[in-house]
């Protein structure tokens, strides 16, 4: 496939991309290219190769070959390469942010935030790469020493979603490389250009050919299945829906493959009776509207104490109604489009169902005219407990407010879900907030803030929100096997 640039675009943008296998551009052999659509206006901005299962296995071949040398590379050398990746991403923040806004549709301010966040995983794991420290202890019987080492697990298959195309890739690539693993990255077909741009940066930073391979495909099921059933693959790291995660776990069982799963969320946000209203509103706007609500950590269900529900709802609606909708690449935009028309249909249906069941519309809820997959920032209140919007992950700019009277009631409602990824608690009394947070069935809880993701913190959920953790030391250990050696001397 030929390459080129669009008028006014940046040097990280190419209108055509081949598969990246073993450090070489490999055209898709038998399938038409995949169109990459700008959700702001439905225009085709680029095309990428459409990999077959056979081509995915060729990428596994390359990863296996490259890992032989990569796992023997000194930790300090791997660390320096990762640090160079961080530097290059920061140097190209503007270009990468524009690319993300173009293919994903998110507002430039959000895109800049994502690029900075994505880069931090390389800085963090450049520091952790030299700290895969084992242990040496004496057996309780005194008969021998217990030596434990952390070895790279093997070839990793990394499957990432469209909503954070840079951060979800680096959150997996960085710890895999720090541990000494090689990888095949399968990005979402809606946002593949960012993945290829990051791969270019990895190569420039000194990551050897074949250590990170990129395959895009329109048929993720059979392509990922082929790799999962290759015995050389030893871990699959997946971010996506719970339904797809369940299916992937079943397939991974065939080879007892290690799985790191970051699945769906249905985050509750609790505004307790003693919450500071302005703090709660500021936090709710961040927790709800990051990436236009298209985040697994987004506040899905907003529970507000009845004493605060009227002023909270009024002010939240005022703030939401003032957000500027537009193309992600427009500097004035505060809320970009949803990823596609199917997403618009879904959120519109959820709002309609809630209103039919007795919820009240405060602002938004009306589809705008013109091109693009837009849905307006919307606030609904008095949402009944049987509404689908409280059961399903919204993935849109919809604030669904439910009043409550007691902490017990709010906690029970918050935990009434199969998910348990993130939660938010607002209280002016820290002890009160912590007591509530401890009772929430969630892998992550933010108190008096609307943002909780951090490369230095273990990101992951409970219940059907996933297995394992990303970020922190835990994220590095996901890509290792612990080997015990009994030693006598």
N, C-alpha and C positions, 0 to 999 in steps of 0.2 A: 504494500500500500504506500502511496506517495505521501509526503508530508508537506505542510505549508502553514502559513499564518494568516489570520484574518486581519483586515484593516483595523488599526487602532487597538489590536490585542497585544498581549505581552509575550515575552519569549518563552514562557512556560506553556503556552497554548499552541496546540497543533490541531489542524482540522481533520487529521486522519492518523490513527495509531494502530500499529501492529501489536500482536502478542509479544511479550518480552520473555524469552526462554533462553537460559544460558548466556545472558548478556547480549543476545541478538534479537533484532526485530524479525518476527516470524509472521508472515501473512496468514490469515485464516484460509485453510486449504479448500474447504468445500461449502462454506456457508456465506450468504450475503452479509455485508457489514451491518453493524448495529448503529442506528441513528441515535445521536445524543441530542435531546430536546431541551431547549430553554423553556422552563415552565412559565416564565413571565409573558411569553408571546407565542409559544408553540413552534418557534423556528428551529430548524435543524442546524446545530452549530458545529457538529463534527460527526465523524464516523469512527467506530473502533471494530477490530476484528472479532468475529464470533467463534470462539473455540469449541471444538468437539471433545468428547471424552478422550479420544486418542491423543489429541494435542495436549490435554491436561496431564496425561501420563508422561508425555515427553517433558513437560515442565517438572514433574516429579523426578524423572531421570536426571535432569540437570541439577536439581536441588540435592539429590543424593550424591552426585559426583562432587559438587562444590563443598558439601559439608565435610568431606574427608579432611580437607586442608583447613576449613574455617574453624572447626572445633579444636584444632591444634594451635590455632593462632593465639598468641599470648593475650590474656585478659586486658592488659594495658593497651595493646595494639587495637583490639576491638573497641575499647573505650574511646580511644582517640578518634577512630572513624565515626563513632556515634556522636561524639562532640562536634565533629565537623559537619555532620548532618544537621545538627541543631543550628550551627552558625549559618549554613546555607539557607535553611528555611527562613530564618529571621531576616537574612539579607533580601530574600525574595517575597517578603510578606505581602507587599502590594500586589504583585503579579498573581500569587496563589489565592489571595482573597478575592481578586477579580474573577479568577477562574471558578472558584467555588460558587460565587454569587451568580455566575453565568449558567452553570450546569445544574446547580441545586435550587437557585432562586432566592436563597436567604439574603437578608439585608447585609450590605457591606460591613456595617458595624459588627454584626454577628460573625461574618466571615473572617474579619480581622481577629476577633476573639478566638475563633477556632484555630486559625493558623498559629497563633501564639501558644495555645494549649497543645496543639499537635507537636510543635517544636519541643516543648518541655519534656515530652516523653523521651526524646533522644538525649537531652541533657541529664535527666534523672537516671536513665539506664546507662549512660556513659559513666556515671559515678557508681552505680551498682554492679557494673560488669566486673569490677575488680574485687567484689565482696561476696562472691559465691562461696562463702567460707563454710567448710565442713566442721566436724567435731571429732575430738579424741577423748574418750572416757575409759574408765576401768570397769570391767564387768563386775557386778555385785559380788560374784563368787571369788573374784580376784584371779581367775584362771587366765584371763587374756585381756587385751585392750580392744575397745570398740571404736573402729575408725569409720566415719561416715563421710562420703564425698557426694557432691551434687554434680552429676554429669549431664551434658546436653541430651535431651530425650530422643532427638532424631528430626526427621523432616516434618515440618509443621504446615498444615493447610489452614490458611487464614481467610475467613469469609466475613466481609464487612458490608454494612448497610449504606444507604444513600444519604441519610440525614446529617452525618458528620463525616464526609468522605476523606478528610485529611486526618482528623483525630482518631477515628476508629481504626484507620490503617496503622498509624504510628504507635498507637497504644498496644498493638499486637506485634508489629515488626521490631520495635526497639527491644523489648524483653527477650524475644526469640533470638535476635542477633547477640545480645549481651550474654545469653546463656551458651552460645556456641551452636545454635541451630540454624539450619537453612529453611527456606519457606517458599510456598506458592501462595500468592495473594489472589483471591477471587473477589474483586470489588463488585458493587451493585452496577447493573447495566445503565441505570439512570445517571450515575455520576462517576464514570470511569476515568475521566480526563485527569482528575486530581491524583488518582492512584498512579497513573503513568508519569505525571509530573514529579511525584515524590520518588518514584523509581529512578528517574533521571538524576535527581539530587543524590540518591544513594550511590549511584555509580560514580558521580563526580567526587563524592566524599571518600571514595576508596573501597566501597563494598565490592568484593570480587564477583565476577560474572557467575551467575547461577545461584548465588546465595539467596537472592530474592528474585523470584519470577512472578510475572503478572499475566493472568489469563482472564479475559472478559468473555462472557457468554450470555446468550439469551435463554439457555436451558440449564439453569443452575443445578436442578435436581440431578440430571444424569452426569454432568461434569463433576460435581462435588462427590457424588456417589462413587464414580470411578476412582477418584483419588482416595477416598475413605477406605475403599476395599483393596488398595495397594498396600502390601505388608510393609513396605518401606516407610510409609507414613505412620507416625507414632502419636501425633496429637492433632486434633482439629479444634481451632478456636473460632467460635461463631458468635456474632452479634446479630440479632434479628428477632423475629416473632417467636412466641412460645410454641405455636403450632409447628413451625418449621423446625424448631429446636427439638421437639419431641421426636419428629421423624428422623432427624439426624442422629439422635441418641440411639434409636433403634438400629440404624445402619451401623453405627460405630460399635455396637455390641458384637457384631460378627467377627471383628478382629480384636475385641477388648481394647479398643482405642481410647486413649485418654482424651477427655473432653473438657474444654473450658467454654461455658455457655453463659452469655449475657443476653437474657431474653426479655420478654415484655414487662412493662410496668403499669401500675395503676395507682400512681402516687397520691396519697391523701395529704392535704395541707390543713392543719388544725389551728384555728385562731381561738385561743382560750380566752376565758372571761377577763383575765388580767393582762391581756396583750396590749402593747402600745400600738394604737391604730395605724399611725404613719409607718412604723417599722413593718407591721404586717402587710400593709399595702405595697410598700416598696419591695418586700420579699416576694409577695404574690405575683407582682408584675414580672419579676425575673424568673421565678419558678414556672410560671405559666407561659410566658411569651418568648423565652429563649428559642431561637429558630422558629418563631411563629407557632410554638407549641408542638413542633415535630421533634420531640425528644423523648426517650424512654424514661427520663427522670422528670418530665414535665408534671406539674401539679394537675392531676386529673379530676380529683374530687376535693372541693374546698368546703370544709366544715367550719362554720362560724358560730360562736356562741350567740344565742338569741339577743343578748343585750347589746351586741355590736353589729348584728347582721345588717340592720338598715343603713347606718353610716358607712359601713364597709362596702356594701353593695353599691350604694350611690357613688362613692368616690372611685371605686374600681371601674364602674361603668364609664365615669367621666374620663378616666385615664385611658381606658381601652378605646373609647370613641374618638379620642384625639390622635391615635396612632395613624401615621401616614402609610397607606398601602401603595405599593408600586413595584417596579422591577427591582430585583436584588442589586443590580449594578448601578442603580440611581442612588446617589449619595444622600438624597432626602428620604429615602425609604426607611421606614421603621418596622414594617411587616410585609414580607414578600409573599409570593404565591405558595400554595401547597405544591407538592411534587408533581401531581398530575390530576386529571379530571376524576379519576377513580377515587382519589383522596377527598376531593370536593364532594362527590356524591355520598361518600361515607359520613363525613361530618355533618353534612346537611341533613341526612337521614337521622342521625343521632339527635340533633337539635329538634327536628320535627317530632320524633317519638317522645322526647321529654315534654315538649309543649302539649302534645296530645294527651299526655298523662297528668297534666295540671301544672307544669312548671310555668313560670312567668318570664317573658322576654323583656330584658331591660335595655339592651342596645345590641345592634348588629342583626344577624340572622337573615339578611337579604342578600342574595347573590348579586354582585355587581355585573354590569354589562361589559362588553369588550373582550379582547383576547386574554389568554392567560388563565391559569388554574387558581383563581383567587377566591378566598372566603374571608369575610370581614371579621375583625375582632368582635367577639360576641360574649355577652354576659346573660346568663339565665339563672333564676333563683327559685327557691322553694321546689327544688328538684325532688320528685318522689323517689323512694328507695328502690322501686322496681324498674326505674328507667334504664335503658340500655347504656346510656352515656356514663352511668356510674359503674358499669360492669366491663365495658370495653375500653381499650386504650384509645383515646380520642385522636391524638396526633393532629391537632389543629388548634387555632386560636380561640378556643371555647372555654370560658370560665363557668363551671357548673357549681352553684352554691347551694349548700344544704345547711339549714339552721340546726343547732342542737342545744340542749339544756344542761347536760351534765358531762363531766369528763368521761364517766363510764360509758355513756351513750356514744360519745365521739370516738372513743378508743375501739369499742365494739364495731362501729360502722367502718372505721378505718381498716380494721383487720378482716373485714368481711369481703375477702377477695382471694383468688388463687395466687395472686402476685404478691411480691414483697421486695421490690427493688429499692425504692427511696420513699422518704416521707419528710414532711416539714412541720415544725411546731413553733408557734409564736406565743411567748409568755414573757411578761416583764419580771417574773420571779424565776430565776434560773433553776432553783431547786424544783419548782413545780414543773418547769419545762422538761427537766431531766427525768423526773419520775414518769411523766407521760411518754417520753421518748423510749424509755426502757421497756415499756409495755407494748410498743408498736412492733408488729411482726414484719420487720424490714431490715435489709442489709445495711442501709445507710439512712441516717436521720440528720437533718439540718435544723438547728435551733436558732431562731431569730435571723435567718438569712435564707435567700432564695437560690443560692448556688452552693453545691457541695462537691463537685468533681475536682480532683486534684491528683496529679501524677504521683504524689508521695503518699496517697491514701489508697487503701484497698477498695476497689470499685466492684460491687457485685450484690446479688440479692439472695433472698431466702425463698422458700416454697417454689413455685413454678417460674420464678424470675431468673433462675439459672443455677449454675454450678461453678465453683472456683471464683477467683478474683483477678482483676486486672489492675495494674498500677502497684506502687509500693514494692516491698521485697516479695510479697506474695505473688505478684504478677510475674516476677522473674522465676520463682520456684515452679510455676506452672509448666515451664519449658525445661525442667530438669527431672532426672530420676535420682533418687537417693540410693547410693550403693553402700552397703555395710560390708566391711572387711574385718574379720577377726584376726588379731595379730598377737603373737607372743614374742617377748624378748627378755 
